[in-house]
Amino acid sequence: MKKAEFVEILANKHEMPKKAMDGIVDSIFELVVKVIKKGDEVVFPYGKFVLKKKPAREGRNPLTGDTIKVPAKVVPQFKPAKRFKDEVAS
């Protein structure tokens, strides 16, 4: 499902204009990004958004086989809650 379809379903469900709902959806994700960028978690009943720290490591160049250094980085991650996993599995 693409964002436009998601927004349309929510707008119809809540009897709102699509443009207003689109702004709400954008605001939600902007806030999630802002909060996890600070290092905090965003927790919902269906899971949480967090930043995961990946340490520096050695890797291999697949073309040459040479060893390369992969720098440390942080990546966003969604950890689904048990409730979410159970509902998807049923």
Contact map, one row per residue, 1 for C-alpha under 8 A:
111011000000000000000000000000000000000000000000000000000000000000000000000000000000000000
111111000000000000000000000000000000000000000000000000000000000000000000000000000000000000
111111100000000000000000000000000000000000000000000000000000000000000000000000000000000000
011111110000000000000000000000000000000000000000000000000000000000000000000000000000000000
111111111000000000000000000000000000000000000000000000000000000000000000000000000000000000
111111111100000000000000000000000000000000000000000000000000000000000000000000000000000000
001111111110000001001100100000000000000000000000000000000000000000000000000000000000000000
000111111111000001000000000000000000000000000000000000000000000000000000000000000000000000
000011111111100000000000000000000000000000000000000000000000000000000000000000000000000000
000001111111110000001000000000000000000000000000000000000000000000000000000000000000000000
000000111111111111001000000000000000000000000000000000000000000000000000000000000000000000
000000011111111100000000000000000000000000000000000000000000000000000000000000000000000000
000000001111111100000000000000000000000000000000000000000000000000000000000000000000000000
000000000111111100000000000000000000000000000000000000000000000000000000000000000000000000
000000000011111110000000000000000000000000000000000000000000000000000000000000000000000000
000000000011111111011000000000000000000000000000000000000000000000000000000000000000000000
000000000010001111111000000000000000000000000000000000000000000000000000000000000000000000
000000110010000111111100000000000000000000000000000000000000000000000000000000000000000000
000000000000000011111110000000000000000000000000000000000000000000000000000000000000000000
000000000000000111111111000000000000000000000000000000000000000000000000000000000000000000
000000100110000111111111100000000000000000000000000000000000000000000000000000000000000000
000000100000000001111111110000000000000000000000000000000000000000000000000000000000000000
000000000000000000111111111000000000000000000000000000000000000000000000000000000000000000
000000000000000000011111111100000000000000000000000000000000000000000000000000000000000000
000000100000000000001111111110000000000000000000000000000000000000000000000000000000000000
000000000000000000000111111111000000000000000000000000000000000000000000000000000000000000
000000000000000000000011111111100000000000000000000000000000000000000000000000000000000000
000000000000000000000001111111110000000000000000000000000000000000000000000000000000000000
000000000000000000000000111111111000000000000000000000000000000000000000000000000000000000
000000000000000000000000011111111100000000000000000000000000000000000000000000000000000000
000000000000000000000000001111111110000000000000000000000000000000000000000000000000000000
000000000000000000000000000111111111000001000000100000000000000000000000000000000000000000
000000000000000000000000000011111111100000000000000000000000000000000000000000000000000000
000000000000000000000000000001111111110000000000000000000000000000000000000000000000000000
000000000000000000000000000000111111111111000000000000000000000000000000000000000000000000
000000000000000000000000000000011111111111000000111000000000000000000000000100000000000000
000000000000000000000000000000001111111100000000001000000000000000000000000000000000000000
000000000000000000000000000000000111111100000000000000000000000000000000000000000000000000
000000000000000000000000000000000011111110000000011000000000000000000000000000000000000000
000000000000000000000000000000000011111111000000011000000000000000000000000000000000000000
000000000000000000000000000000000011001111100001111000000000000000000000000000000000000000
000000000000000000000000000000010011000111110001110000000000000000000000000000000000000000
000000000000000000000000000000000000000011111011100000000000000000000000000000000000000000
000000000000000000000000000000000000000001111111000000000000000000000000000000000000000000
000000000000000000000000000000000000000000111110000000000000000000000000000000001010000000
000000000000000000000000000000000000000000011111000000000000000000000000000000011111000000
000000000000000000000000000000000000000000111111100000000000000000000000000001111001000000
000000000000000000000000000000000000000011110111110000000000000000000000000001111000000000
000000000000000000000000000000010001000011100011111000000000000000000000000111100000000000
000000000000000000000000000000000001001111000001111100000000000000000000000111100000000000
000000000000000000000000000000000001101110000000111110000000000000000000011110000000000000
000000000000000000000000000000000000000000000000011111000000000000000000011110000000000000
000000000000000000000000000000000000000000000000001111100000000000000001111000000000000000
000000000000000000000000000000000000000000000000000111110000000000000001111000000000000000
000000000000000000000000000000000000000000000000000011111000000000000011100000000000000000
000000000000000000000000000000000000000000000000000001111100000000001111100000000000000000
000000000000000000000000000000000000000000000000000000111110000000001111000000000000000000
000000000000000000000000000000000000000000000000000000011111000000111100000000000000000000
000000000000000000000000000000000000000000000000000000001111100000111100000000000000000000
000000000000000000000000000000000000000000000000000000000111110011110000000000000000000000
000000000000000000000000000000000000000000000000000000000011111111110000000000000000000000
000000000000000000000000000000000000000000000000000000000001111111000000000000000000000000
000000000000000000000000000000000000000000000000000000000000111110000000000000000000000000
000000000000000000000000000000000000000000000000000000000000111111000000000000000000000000
000000000000000000000000000000000000000000000000000000000001111111100000000000000000000000
000000000000000000000000000000000000000000000000000000000001110111110000000000000000000000
000000000000000000000000000000000000000000000000000000000111100011111000000000000000000000
000000000000000000000000000000000000000000000000000000000111100001111100000000000000000000
000000000000000000000000000000000000000000000000000000011110000000111110000000000000000000
000000000000000000000000000000000000000000000000000000011110000000011111000000000000000000
000000000000000000000000000000000000000000000000000000111000000000001111100000000000000000
000000000000000000000000000000000000000000000000000011111000000000000111110000000000000000
000000000000000000000000000000000000000000000000000011110000000000000011111000000000000000
000000000000000000000000000000000000000000000000001111000000000000000001111100000000000000
000000000000000000000000000000000000000000000000001111000000000000000000111110000000000000
000000000000000000000000000000000001000000000000111100000000000000000000011111000000000000
000000000000000000000000000000000000000000000000111100000000000000000000001111100000000000
000000000000000000000000000000000000000000000011110000000000000000000000000111110000000000
000000000000000000000000000000000000000000000011110000000000000000000000000011111000000000
000000000000000000000000000000000000000000000111000000000000000000000000000001111101100000
000000000000000000000000000000000000000000001111000000000000000000000000000000111111100000
000000000000000000000000000000000000000000000100000000000000000000000000000000011111110000
000000000000000000000000000000000000000000001100000000000000000000000000000000001111111000
000000000000000000000000000000000000000000000110000000000000000000000000000000011111111100
000000000000000000000000000000000000000000000000000000000000000000000000000000011111111110
000000000000000000000000000000000000000000000000000000000000000000000000000000000111111111
000000000000000000000000000000000000000000000000000000000000000000000000000000000011111111
000000000000000000000000000000000000000000000000000000000000000000000000000000000001111111
000000000000000000000000000000000000000000000000000000000000000000000000000000000000111111
000000000000000000000000000000000000000000000000000000000000000000000000000000000000011111
